[in-house]
């Protein structure tokens, strides 16, 4: 619930400051490894109730290896490791040994056990989905958004201006979501019936992939869609999906973005890319769009 998520702002802000304290005197910073990845993973672990000893780089690497493996990754091993980790986490919630308070995963386990509405496989899949999208998508938002701001110094100045209040920052996050969406494609859809669309026929039973990144640059919906304009009001972008498929973690992502961007710009000071933009590494995932690293140097 958005009002529950809003209560996390002091926790997110404190965690963000601690991460930036670590690189305060560093000439080189990787926005992904040093900030976006640990911040977003820590937040979703706190909400789900993942024990502190599992809130670490190893657990995060195991999770990410299942969606964007590199050539050295044993995909089957990564999936088995994550399967075992989720089973152990669910068992801990069920036994009460890892429920220090009210948390989302513990509530799901209790509700599923009491009603019988969720099978063990559904419970495991839901835990995986929440852990993944609560981390990966917001990490992409921060990385993609910072890259966009580095390419648009005039917009960065608008965001860091003294008169840029919470309302402007919130709108800026929406524009960054639209401009370079952290989820590029929607999950596959199957046409329930044949339809005719823009001179083409999609037949019943055919598989369709919806391109969120393309929709968010649609000139019929957004004026001058390829221009970053932080004062724009892009309230109908599809970065969080739509209708019954609207992202359950939208409020958390928006809050993390609203905390992260002003703090990064303030604490890092003048920075620039450590390598040409066309040499930046992007993670090889079909659905997600996110940088594997965003190396910066202080000027």
C-alpha beads as a LAMMPS data file, in Angstrom:
LAMMPS data file: protein, C-alpha beads

299 atoms
298 bonds

1 atom types
1 bond types

-500.0 500.0 xlo xhi
-500.0 500.0 ylo yhi
-500.0 500.0 zlo zhi

Masses

1 110.0

Atoms # bond

1 1 1 0.000 0.000 0.000
2 1 1 1.450 3.437 -0.917
3 1 1 0.812 4.851 2.555
4 1 1 2.699 1.938 4.135
5 1 1 5.567 2.343 1.678
6 1 1 5.785 6.085 2.405
7 1 1 6.763 5.225 5.998
8 1 1 9.968 3.656 4.651
9 1 1 11.408 6.967 3.428
10 1 1 13.666 7.556 6.490
11 1 1 14.960 3.971 6.249
12 1 1 15.695 4.332 2.505
13 1 1 17.346 7.712 3.018
14 1 1 19.571 6.427 5.808
15 1 1 20.607 3.368 3.770
16 1 1 21.386 5.571 0.754
17 1 1 23.546 7.895 2.849
18 1 1 25.483 4.956 4.309
19 1 1 26.266 3.628 0.835
20 1 1 27.394 7.038 -0.371
21 1 1 29.523 7.499 2.761
22 1 1 31.595 4.518 1.577
23 1 1 32.531 6.211 -1.699
24 1 1 32.759 9.764 -0.385
25 1 1 36.522 9.932 -0.911
26 1 1 36.675 7.717 -3.997
27 1 1 37.659 9.179 -7.344
28 1 1 35.930 6.311 -9.177
29 1 1 32.349 5.208 -8.475
30 1 1 30.165 2.554 -10.044
31 1 1 26.582 3.703 -9.550
32 1 1 25.290 0.148 -10.005
33 1 1 27.679 -1.859 -7.807
34 1 1 28.297 0.825 -5.177
35 1 1 24.787 2.171 -4.833
36 1 1 21.810 1.026 -6.922
37 1 1 22.237 -2.737 -6.519
38 1 1 22.826 -2.849 -2.738
39 1 1 20.208 -0.178 -1.987
40 1 1 17.353 -1.798 -3.899
41 1 1 18.207 -5.310 -2.738
42 1 1 18.367 -4.185 0.886
43 1 1 14.966 -2.537 0.633
44 1 1 13.135 -5.502 -0.878
45 1 1 14.835 -7.871 1.589
46 1 1 13.590 -5.687 4.454
47 1 1 10.030 -5.681 3.118
48 1 1 9.941 -9.411 2.418
49 1 1 11.630 -10.243 5.711
50 1 1 14.767 -11.858 4.297
51 1 1 17.139 -12.563 7.235
52 1 1 20.139 -10.272 7.484
53 1 1 22.636 -13.071 6.813
54 1 1 21.050 -13.578 3.360
55 1 1 20.994 -9.871 2.494
56 1 1 24.362 -9.983 0.773
57 1 1 26.156 -9.924 -2.561
58 1 1 26.194 -13.715 -2.882
59 1 1 22.406 -13.985 -2.597
60 1 1 21.971 -11.094 -5.013
61 1 1 24.349 -12.680 -7.536
62 1 1 22.454 -15.987 -7.318
63 1 1 19.197 -14.177 -8.016
64 1 1 20.547 -12.165 -10.955
65 1 1 22.228 -15.187 -12.546
66 1 1 18.798 -16.706 -13.204
67 1 1 17.710 -13.873 -15.506
68 1 1 20.874 -12.469 -17.086
69 1 1 23.576 -15.148 -17.062
70 1 1 26.980 -14.467 -18.566
71 1 1 28.961 -17.050 -20.500
72 1 1 30.566 -18.434 -17.348
73 1 1 27.239 -18.960 -15.544
74 1 1 25.946 -22.470 -14.953
75 1 1 22.276 -21.615 -15.464
76 1 1 20.991 -24.888 -14.047
77 1 1 23.146 -24.588 -10.940
78 1 1 22.058 -20.981 -10.371
79 1 1 18.384 -21.963 -10.585
80 1 1 18.879 -24.896 -8.193
81 1 1 20.727 -22.669 -5.721
82 1 1 17.932 -20.109 -5.818
83 1 1 15.300 -22.858 -5.494
84 1 1 17.053 -24.157 -2.365
85 1 1 17.445 -20.651 -0.951
86 1 1 13.738 -19.845 -1.369
87 1 1 12.688 -23.181 0.115
88 1 1 14.882 -22.550 3.168
89 1 1 13.507 -19.024 3.509
90 1 1 9.891 -20.216 3.331
91 1 1 10.618 -23.004 5.820
92 1 1 12.111 -20.443 8.203
93 1 1 8.985 -18.289 7.971
94 1 1 6.764 -21.317 8.509
95 1 1 8.659 -22.384 11.611
96 1 1 8.658 -18.863 13.019
97 1 1 12.429 -18.854 13.390
98 1 1 12.933 -16.083 10.813
99 1 1 9.946 -13.848 11.532
100 1 1 11.249 -11.093 13.738
101 1 1 8.219 -8.997 12.905
102 1 1 5.474 -8.539 10.380
103 1 1 6.881 -8.992 6.870
104 1 1 5.418 -9.683 3.462
105 1 1 6.812 -13.159 2.896
106 1 1 5.819 -14.328 6.362
107 1 1 2.306 -12.993 5.758
108 1 1 2.126 -14.855 2.430
109 1 1 3.248 -18.110 4.038
110 1 1 0.723 -17.795 6.848
111 1 1 -2.124 -16.845 4.506
112 1 1 -1.277 -19.668 2.114
113 1 1 -1.084 -22.253 4.878
114 1 1 -4.330 -21.137 6.493
115 1 1 -6.397 -20.987 3.312
116 1 1 -4.690 -23.617 1.189
117 1 1 -4.989 -21.153 -1.691
118 1 1 -1.299 -21.336 -2.675
119 1 1 0.677 -24.441 -3.531
120 1 1 4.318 -24.665 -2.494
121 1 1 5.338 -23.989 -6.081
122 1 1 3.114 -20.894 -6.254
123 1 1 4.503 -19.631 -2.962
124 1 1 8.079 -20.141 -4.150
125 1 1 7.334 -18.471 -7.491
126 1 1 5.702 -15.493 -5.790
127 1 1 8.682 -15.076 -3.447
128 1 1 11.032 -15.204 -6.445
129 1 1 8.978 -12.676 -8.404
130 1 1 8.779 -10.199 -5.516
131 1 1 12.481 -10.545 -4.727
132 1 1 13.470 -10.106 -8.362
133 1 1 11.240 -7.262 -9.478
134 1 1 11.600 -5.415 -6.182
135 1 1 15.338 -5.258 -6.822
136 1 1 16.133 -5.507 -10.519
137 1 1 13.650 -3.009 -11.931
138 1 1 14.451 -0.216 -9.467
139 1 1 18.169 -0.825 -9.884
140 1 1 17.600 -0.295 -13.618
141 1 1 15.591 2.861 -12.952
142 1 1 18.462 4.380 -10.959
143 1 1 21.148 3.338 -13.455
144 1 1 19.228 4.313 -16.597
145 1 1 18.050 7.534 -14.987
146 1 1 21.536 8.628 -13.920
147 1 1 22.856 7.928 -17.411
148 1 1 20.066 10.046 -18.901
149 1 1 20.835 12.893 -16.491
150 1 1 24.535 12.766 -17.358
151 1 1 23.588 13.179 -21.015
152 1 1 21.299 16.130 -20.189
153 1 1 23.153 18.552 -17.883
154 1 1 20.498 21.254 -18.236
155 1 1 17.854 18.850 -16.901
156 1 1 20.210 17.841 -14.092
157 1 1 20.476 21.498 -13.079
158 1 1 16.681 21.718 -12.917
159 1 1 16.589 18.721 -10.592
160 1 1 19.302 20.088 -8.294
161 1 1 17.956 23.661 -8.212
162 1 1 16.903 24.913 -4.749
163 1 1 13.337 25.429 -5.965
164 1 1 12.986 21.809 -7.078
165 1 1 10.629 20.604 -4.384
166 1 1 9.168 17.138 -3.763
167 1 1 6.526 17.625 -6.455
168 1 1 9.109 18.381 -9.133
169 1 1 11.281 15.446 -8.027
170 1 1 8.307 13.077 -8.176
171 1 1 7.495 14.272 -11.709
172 1 1 11.141 13.907 -12.720
173 1 1 11.104 10.262 -11.619
174 1 1 8.045 9.657 -13.836
175 1 1 9.815 11.224 -16.820
176 1 1 12.946 9.137 -16.226
177 1 1 10.753 6.032 -16.075
178 1 1 9.210 6.993 -19.400
179 1 1 12.417 8.091 -21.108
180 1 1 14.411 4.873 -20.572
181 1 1 12.063 2.290 -19.119
182 1 1 13.649 -0.265 -16.749
183 1 1 11.349 -2.937 -18.191
184 1 1 11.680 -2.879 -21.976
185 1 1 9.178 -5.597 -22.916
186 1 1 6.067 -6.890 -21.209
187 1 1 5.790 -10.614 -20.618
188 1 1 4.350 -12.564 -23.546
189 1 1 0.621 -12.422 -24.184
190 1 1 -1.539 -14.932 -26.041
191 1 1 -4.315 -13.510 -28.225
192 1 1 -7.674 -14.801 -26.992
193 1 1 -9.335 -13.962 -30.274
194 1 1 -8.327 -12.653 -33.706
195 1 1 -8.011 -8.877 -33.974
196 1 1 -7.076 -6.439 -36.752
197 1 1 -4.656 -3.697 -35.710
198 1 1 -2.977 -1.094 -37.945
199 1 1 -3.377 -3.175 -41.077
200 1 1 -2.142 -6.381 -39.455
201 1 1 -4.016 -9.422 -38.177
202 1 1 -3.164 -11.073 -34.866
203 1 1 -4.797 -14.487 -34.927
204 1 1 -6.294 -16.230 -31.914
205 1 1 -3.646 -18.259 -30.120
206 1 1 -0.684 -16.292 -31.483
207 1 1 1.949 -14.998 -29.074
208 1 1 2.489 -11.246 -28.845
209 1 1 5.271 -9.305 -27.143
210 1 1 4.329 -5.785 -26.066
211 1 1 7.167 -3.260 -26.255
212 1 1 6.878 -0.941 -23.258
213 1 1 9.960 1.026 -24.241
214 1 1 8.427 1.772 -27.648
215 1 1 5.035 2.743 -26.215
216 1 1 6.715 5.219 -23.869
217 1 1 8.287 6.966 -26.879
218 1 1 5.034 7.118 -28.870
219 1 1 4.756 10.540 -30.513
220 1 1 0.963 10.255 -30.594
221 1 1 0.939 10.138 -26.793
222 1 1 3.950 12.278 -25.820
223 1 1 5.038 15.506 -27.491
224 1 1 8.666 15.342 -28.690
225 1 1 8.981 11.872 -27.123
226 1 1 12.746 11.456 -27.593
227 1 1 13.492 14.556 -25.510
228 1 1 14.074 14.305 -21.759
229 1 1 11.928 16.930 -20.062
230 1 1 11.771 16.638 -16.283
231 1 1 8.922 19.140 -16.148
232 1 1 6.786 16.935 -18.385
233 1 1 3.695 15.295 -16.899
234 1 1 3.943 11.774 -18.374
235 1 1 1.247 10.299 -16.160
236 1 1 0.145 7.729 -18.728
237 1 1 3.490 6.049 -19.356
238 1 1 3.523 2.256 -19.210
239 1 1 6.744 1.683 -17.243
240 1 1 4.656 0.061 -14.478
241 1 1 2.250 -1.717 -16.808
242 1 1 -1.478 -1.054 -16.800
243 1 1 -4.752 -2.276 -15.322
244 1 1 -4.612 -5.736 -13.713
245 1 1 -0.950 -5.972 -14.725
246 1 1 0.066 -2.749 -12.932
247 1 1 3.279 -3.229 -10.951
248 1 1 2.635 -4.120 -7.310
249 1 1 5.898 -2.390 -6.333
250 1 1 5.298 0.935 -8.107
251 1 1 5.070 2.950 -4.879
252 1 1 8.365 1.519 -3.611
253 1 1 10.167 2.179 -6.918
254 1 1 8.903 5.753 -7.057
255 1 1 9.985 6.422 -3.479
256 1 1 13.445 4.915 -3.986
257 1 1 13.908 6.975 -7.144
258 1 1 12.769 10.162 -5.424
259 1 1 15.321 9.556 -2.656
260 1 1 18.149 8.275 -4.862
261 1 1 18.463 10.857 -7.639
262 1 1 18.732 14.049 -5.545
263 1 1 21.092 12.350 -3.086
264 1 1 23.348 10.964 -5.811
265 1 1 23.618 14.323 -7.537
266 1 1 24.243 16.129 -4.248
267 1 1 26.701 13.709 -2.667
268 1 1 28.717 12.782 -5.760
269 1 1 29.124 16.353 -6.995
270 1 1 30.416 16.978 -10.528
271 1 1 31.012 13.618 -12.204
272 1 1 31.372 12.258 -15.718
273 1 1 31.365 8.869 -17.403
274 1 1 34.583 6.927 -16.930
275 1 1 34.268 5.489 -20.450
276 1 1 32.379 6.397 -23.641
277 1 1 28.649 5.794 -23.430
278 1 1 28.718 3.281 -26.304
279 1 1 31.156 1.138 -24.297
280 1 1 28.949 0.854 -21.216
281 1 1 27.939 -2.775 -20.504
282 1 1 24.225 -3.641 -20.574
283 1 1 22.933 -6.828 -18.982
284 1 1 21.784 -9.434 -21.569
285 1 1 18.159 -9.767 -20.487
286 1 1 15.192 -9.810 -22.872
287 1 1 12.535 -8.238 -20.666
288 1 1 14.607 -5.947 -18.450
289 1 1 16.742 -3.058 -19.669
290 1 1 19.554 -2.181 -17.313
291 1 1 23.239 -1.380 -17.124
292 1 1 25.648 -3.944 -15.718
293 1 1 27.865 -1.062 -14.589
294 1 1 27.827 2.736 -14.648
295 1 1 31.408 3.821 -13.877
296 1 1 31.890 7.500 -13.067
297 1 1 34.879 9.674 -12.216
298 1 1 34.780 12.855 -10.178
299 1 1 35.763 16.002 -12.013

Bonds

1 1 1 2
2 1 2 3
3 1 3 4
4 1 4 5
5 1 5 6
6 1 6 7
7 1 7 8
8 1 8 9
9 1 9 10
10 1 10 11
11 1 11 12
12 1 12 13
13 1 13 14
14 1 14 15
15 1 15 16
16 1 16 17
17 1 17 18
18 1 18 19
19 1 19 20
20 1 20 21
21 1 21 22
22 1 22 23
23 1 23 24
24 1 24 25
25 1 25 26
26 1 26 27
27 1 27 28
28 1 28 29
29 1 29 30
30 1 30 31
31 1 31 32
32 1 32 33
33 1 33 34
34 1 34 35
35 1 35 36
36 1 36 37
37 1 37 38
38 1 38 39
39 1 39 40
40 1 40 41
41 1 41 42
42 1 42 43
43 1 43 44
44 1 44 45
45 1 45 46
46 1 46 47
47 1 47 48
48 1 48 49
49 1 49 50
50 1 50 51
51 1 51 52
52 1 52 53
53 1 53 54
54 1 54 55
55 1 55 56
56 1 56 57
57 1 57 58
58 1 58 59
59 1 59 60
60 1 60 61
61 1 61 62
62 1 62 63
63 1 63 64
64 1 64 65
65 1 65 66
66 1 66 67
67 1 67 68
68 1 68 69
69 1 69 70
70 1 70 71
71 1 71 72
72 1 72 73
73 1 73 74
74 1 74 75
75 1 75 76
76 1 76 77
77 1 77 78
78 1 78 79
79 1 79 80
80 1 80 81
81 1 81 82
82 1 82 83
83 1 83 84
84 1 84 85
85 1 85 86
86 1 86 87
87 1 87 88
88 1 88 89
89 1 89 90
90 1 90 91
91 1 91 92
92 1 92 93
93 1 93 94
94 1 94 95
95 1 95 96
96 1 96 97
97 1 97 98
98 1 98 99
99 1 99 100
100 1 100 101
101 1 101 102
102 1 102 103
103 1 103 104
104 1 104 105
105 1 105 106
106 1 106 107
107 1 107 108
108 1 108 109
109 1 109 110
110 1 110 111
111 1 111 112
112 1 112 113
113 1 113 114
114 1 114 115
115 1 115 116
116 1 116 117
117 1 117 118
118 1 118 119
119 1 119 120
120 1 120 121
121 1 121 122
122 1 122 123
123 1 123 124
124 1 124 125
125 1 125 126
126 1 126 127
127 1 127 128
128 1 128 129
129 1 129 130
130 1 130 131
131 1 131 132
132 1 132 133
133 1 133 134
134 1 134 135
135 1 135 136
136 1 136 137
137 1 137 138
138 1 138 139
139 1 139 140
140 1 140 141
141 1 141 142
142 1 142 143
143 1 143 144
144 1 144 145
145 1 145 146
146 1 146 147
147 1 147 148
148 1 148 149
149 1 149 150
150 1 150 151
151 1 151 152
152 1 152 153
153 1 153 154
154 1 154 155
155 1 155 156
156 1 156 157
157 1 157 158
158 1 158 159
159 1 159 160
160 1 160 161
161 1 161 162
162 1 162 163
163 1 163 164
164 1 164 165
165 1 165 166
166 1 166 167
167 1 167 168
168 1 168 169
169 1 169 170
170 1 170 171
171 1 171 172
172 1 172 173
173 1 173 174
174 1 174 175
175 1 175 176
176 1 176 177
177 1 177 178
178 1 178 179
179 1 179 180
180 1 180 181
181 1 181 182
182 1 182 183
183 1 183 184
184 1 184 185
185 1 185 186
186 1 186 187
187 1 187 188
188 1 188 189
189 1 189 190
190 1 190 191
191 1 191 192
192 1 192 193
193 1 193 194
194 1 194 195
195 1 195 196
196 1 196 197
197 1 197 198
198 1 198 199
199 1 199 200
200 1 200 201
201 1 201 202
202 1 202 203
203 1 203 204
204 1 204 205
205 1 205 206
206 1 206 207
207 1 207 208
208 1 208 209
209 1 209 210
210 1 210 211
211 1 211 212
212 1 212 213
213 1 213 214
214 1 214 215
215 1 215 216
216 1 216 217
217 1 217 218
218 1 218 219
219 1 219 220
220 1 220 221
221 1 221 222
222 1 222 223
223 1 223 224
224 1 224 225
225 1 225 226
226 1 226 227
227 1 227 228
228 1 228 229
229 1 229 230
230 1 230 231
231 1 231 232
232 1 232 233
233 1 233 234
234 1 234 235
235 1 235 236
236 1 236 237
237 1 237 238
238 1 238 239
239 1 239 240
240 1 240 241
241 1 241 242
242 1 242 243
243 1 243 244
244 1 244 245
245 1 245 246
246 1 246 247
247 1 247 248
248 1 248 249
249 1 249 250
250 1 250 251
251 1 251 252
252 1 252 253
253 1 253 254
254 1 254 255
255 1 255 256
256 1 256 257
257 1 257 258
258 1 258 259
259 1 259 260
260 1 260 261
261 1 261 262
262 1 262 263
263 1 263 264
264 1 264 265
265 1 265 266
266 1 266 267
267 1 267 268
268 1 268 269
269 1 269 270
270 1 270 271
271 1 271 272
272 1 272 273
273 1 273 274
274 1 274 275
275 1 275 276
276 1 276 277
277 1 277 278
278 1 278 279
279 1 279 280
280 1 280 281
281 1 281 282
282 1 282 283
283 1 283 284
284 1 284 285
285 1 285 286
286 1 286 287
287 1 287 288
288 1 288 289
289 1 289 290
290 1 290 291
291 1 291 292
292 1 292 293
293 1 293 294
294 1 294 295
295 1 295 296
296 1 296 297
297 1 297 298
298 1 298 299
